[in-house]
Amino acid sequence: MAYIGKDPRLSFTGIARYQAFTGDGSTTTFDLTYATLAGGQNDLQVFVNNVRQEPGASKSYTLGLDGSNEVKRITFNVAPEASAEIYVIAPGRETALLQPGSNSVTTDMLQNNSVTADKIADGTVIAADIADGTITGAKINSTFDISAKTVTLPNTSVTNDMLAGSIANAKLSNSSFTLNGTSISLGATAEISAGTSWQSVVTADGSTTTTAVAGEGYFIDTTSATHTITLPGSPTLGDEISIIDYAGTFDTNALTVGRNGNPIQGSAADLTVSTERAGFTLVFVDGTQGWLLKDK
């Protein structure tokens, strides 16, 4: 069926609104519960005791903002008398329902920040929808949680100048090194001796023994008594022990070198040294020959 005017499916006429008040002889302001239409005070019909009032600052009343900054407050120039019947009628307006055509809403029609994350369904924006280089660092939060995600970086993407501070030793594939058969952790302190580390003179008392340490040299004074020096129990290839007759008295009070489970010169026996001013170095080779004299 044809219509004259707008299609009734796209428009309707609103229902007029009515609100009543009662005067008390002193109150001049009355707030409506609804905002008025764009026509303002000229759009309202205000009655006091069934007499329509004329709007205007120099007339009967004005329409203005209420406490919530909305156009809802009627202010009478003179307070209506006590028990006066006041009522206000706001006429309805024809309203058109407009439906934008497909692809007719463009980006310049949207206010900045008018589309929030709540208005975008999860999963609707994918990587293919974002042009390369369109998201800058300023558009990314300074912190965000990716603990439940896996981030894969190219093999060559992290360089030394990107690393701040230091890397913990535990994060390195090799966190220690071996020096003279001893494993030393990175960051630890180790003493490296150039040659033999000579010790203070050992004075024999006939009862106290000396336990030798690989890499060390010993001056043994047997003026008053014999003495025993015991070789290391778990030597490694190349370990050395050096011994010197400090007072030239090994011929009087002999020195015994205890083998401590390893052969000396291939023999499973302790070594007795009774030569005056003897000086020698023993080097460990293996479990068969044990400790061998370095010089003869």
C-alpha positions in Angstrom: 0.0 0.0 0.0 1.3 3.5 -0.9 1.6 6.2 1.8 1.7 10.0 1.6 4.7 11.1 3.7 7.2 8.9 5.6 6.8 5.2 5.6 5.1 4.4 9.0 7.8 1.7 9.6 10.4 4.4 9.9 8.6 7.0 12.0 6.3 7.3 15.0 4.8 10.0 17.2 5.8 10.0 20.8 3.3 10.2 23.7 3.0 13.6 25.5 4.3 13.7 29.0 2.4 15.0 32.0 3.7 16.0 35.5 1.9 17.7 38.3 3.1 19.8 41.3 1.4 21.6 44.2 2.3 25.2 45.2 3.1 26.1 48.8 3.1 29.9 48.5 7.0 30.2 48.6 8.5 27.7 46.2 9.3 29.1 42.8 11.4 26.2 41.3 10.0 22.8 40.2 12.1 20.1 38.6 10.7 17.8 35.9 11.6 14.1 35.9 12.3 14.2 32.2 14.5 16.3 29.9 12.5 18.7 27.7 12.7 18.6 23.9 14.9 20.9 21.8 12.1 23.5 21.6 12.8 24.5 25.2 10.2 26.5 27.2 8.1 27.3 24.2 7.5 23.5 23.7 5.9 23.2 27.2 2.4 23.8 28.3 2.5 25.0 31.9 -0.8 25.5 33.8 -1.5 26.9 37.3 -5.1 26.2 38.5 -6.0 25.4 34.9 -4.7 28.7 33.6 -2.0 28.3 31.0 1.1 30.4 31.8 3.2 32.4 29.3 6.9 31.6 29.2 9.6 34.3 29.5 11.8 36.1 32.0 9.4 39.0 32.2 6.3 36.8 32.0 5.3 33.8 34.2 8.2 31.3 34.2 11.5 30.3 32.6 13.0 26.9 31.8 16.6 26.1 32.8 19.2 23.7 34.2 18.5 21.6 37.3 21.1 20.4 39.8 22.3 17.7 37.4 22.9 20.3 34.6 19.9 19.0 32.6 17.1 21.2 31.1 14.4 20.2 33.6 13.8 23.1 36.0 10.8 25.4 35.8 11.3 28.7 37.7 8.2 30.9 38.3 8.7 34.7 38.6 6.2 34.6 41.5 5.7 31.6 43.7 2.3 29.9 43.0 0.0 30.3 46.0 -0.5 27.5 48.5 -2.4 24.5 47.3 -2.2 25.8 43.7 -2.6 23.0 41.2 0.4 23.1 38.8 0.8 20.7 35.9 3.1 20.6 32.9 2.4 18.9 29.5 5.3 18.2 27.1 4.0 17.3 23.6 5.2 14.3 21.8 7.3 14.6 18.6 7.5 12.6 15.5 10.7 10.6 15.5 12.3 9.1 12.5 14.3 5.9 12.8 17.1 6.1 10.3 19.1 3.1 9.3 22.5 3.8 7.7 23.1 2.1 4.4 25.7 -0.6 4.0 29.3 0.8 4.0 28.0 4.3 4.6 29.6 4.9 8.0 33.2 6.0 7.5 36.0 6.6 10.0 35.6 10.4 9.9 32.0 9.9 11.2 33.3 8.3 14.4 34.5 10.5 17.3 38.0 9.8 18.7 38.0 7.1 21.4 34.3 6.4 20.7 34.9 2.7 19.9 36.2 0.9 23.0 37.5 -2.6 23.5 34.1 -3.7 24.9 32.6 -3.0 21.5 35.0 -5.3 19.7 34.3 -9.1 19.8 37.2 -11.3 20.9 39.1 -12.7 18.0 37.7 -10.4 15.4 40.9 -8.5 14.9 43.7 -10.7 13.5 47.2 -10.0 12.4 46.2 -9.9 8.8 43.9 -6.9 9.6 46.8 -4.8 10.8 49.1 -3.2 8.2 52.8 -3.5 8.8 54.3 -0.7 10.8 50.9 0.8 11.9 51.2 0.0 15.6 53.9 2.2 17.2 55.5 1.8 20.6 53.4 4.7 22.0 50.2 2.6 21.4 51.5 -0.4 23.4 51.1 -0.4 27.2 54.4 -0.2 29.1 53.6 -3.5 30.7 51.5 -6.4 29.6 51.1 -10.0 30.7 52.4 -12.6 28.3 53.0 -15.3 30.9 50.5 -17.7 29.2 52.0 -17.1 25.8 55.1 -18.3 24.0 57.3 -15.7 22.4 59.6 -16.9 19.6 62.5 -14.7 18.6 64.7 -15.2 15.5 68.0 -16.9 16.3 70.0 -13.7 15.6 67.6 -11.1 17.0 69.2 -10.7 20.4 72.7 -9.1 20.3 75.2 -8.4 23.1 74.4 -4.6 23.1 70.7 -5.5 24.0 71.7 -7.3 27.2 71.8 -5.0 30.3 74.0 -5.8 33.3 75.4 -9.3 33.6 74.3 -12.9 32.9 74.2 -15.2 35.8 76.8 -18.0 35.6 74.0 -20.6 36.0 72.6 -19.5 32.6 75.8 -20.4 30.8 76.2 -23.8 29.3 79.7 -24.1 30.9 79.7 -22.6 34.3 83.2 -23.8 35.4 86.7 -24.5 34.1 89.4 -27.0 35.1 92.8 -25.8 36.3 95.5 -28.4 37.1 92.8 -31.0 37.6 90.7 -28.8 39.8 87.2 -27.6 38.7 86.7 -23.9 39.4 83.3 -22.2 39.2 83.0 -19.0 37.2 83.2 -16.0 39.5 85.2 -18.0 42.1 88.7 -17.1 43.2 91.6 -19.4 42.6 95.3 -19.0 43.3 97.6 -19.8 40.4 101.2 -20.3 41.5 104.1 -19.8 39.1 106.2 -22.9 39.8 106.6 -24.4 43.3 104.8 -22.8 46.2 107.5 -23.1 48.9 106.4 -23.4 52.6 107.9 -22.2 55.8 110.6 -24.4 57.4 109.2 -27.6 59.0 111.1 -28.4 62.2 111.0 -32.1 63.1 110.0 -33.1 66.6 110.0 -36.9 66.2 106.2 -37.2 66.5 104.5 -34.7 64.2 104.1 -35.6 60.5 103.6 -33.3 57.5 100.9 -33.9 54.9 102.2 -32.7 51.5 100.0 -30.8 49.0 100.6 -31.0 45.2 102.6 -28.0 43.9 104.2 -27.2 47.2 107.9 -27.4 48.3 109.1 -28.2 51.8 112.3 -27.3 53.8 112.7 -30.0 56.4 114.9 -29.5 59.4 115.8 -32.8 61.1 118.5 -31.4 63.5 116.7 -32.7 66.6 114.7 -35.7 65.3 113.6 -37.8 62.3 110.5 -36.7 60.3 107.8 -38.2 58.1 106.2 -36.3 55.2 103.1 -38.0 53.6 102.4 -37.7 49.9 98.8 -36.7 48.7 96.3 -39.6 48.8 94.6 -38.8 45.4 97.2 -37.3 43.1 96.6 -36.5 39.4 99.0 -36.7 36.5 101.8 -34.1 36.8 101.4 -33.3 40.5 104.7 -32.4 42.1 106.2 -32.4 45.6 109.6 -30.8 46.3 111.7 -31.5 49.4 115.1 -30.0 50.6 117.3 -31.0 53.6 117.2 -27.6 55.4 120.0 -28.2 57.9 122.0 -30.9 56.1 121.1 -33.4 58.8 119.2 -36.1 56.8 122.3 -38.3 57.3 121.9 -38.0 61.1 118.1 -38.0 61.3 116.6 -39.5 58.2 113.4 -38.2 56.4 110.7 -40.8 55.5 108.4 -40.1 52.5 105.1 -41.9 53.2 103.7 -43.2 49.9 100.0 -43.0 51.1 98.8 -45.9 49.0 100.7 -45.1 45.7 104.0 -46.5 44.6 107.2 -44.5 44.7 109.6 -45.3 41.8 107.3 -48.3 41.0 107.8 -49.8 44.5 105.0 -50.3 47.0 107.3 -49.0 49.9 107.9 -45.7 51.6 111.1 -43.8 50.6 113.8 -43.2 53.2 116.1 -40.3 52.5 119.4 -40.2 54.5 121.7 -38.2 52.2 123.1 -35.0 53.6 121.8 -31.9 51.8 119.5 -34.0 49.7 117.1 -32.1 47.5 114.6 -33.7 45.1 111.2 -33.4 43.4 108.7 -36.2 43.0 106.2 -36.2 40.1 103.1 -38.4 40.0 102.5 -40.3 36.7 100.0 -43.1 37.3 98.9 -46.0 39.7 101.6 -48.3 38.3 104.8 -46.3 38.7 103.3 -43.8 41.1 105.7 -41.0 42.2 109.0 -40.7 40.2 112.1 -38.7 40.9 112.2 -35.7 38.5 116.0 -35.3 38.7 118.7 -37.8 39.5 
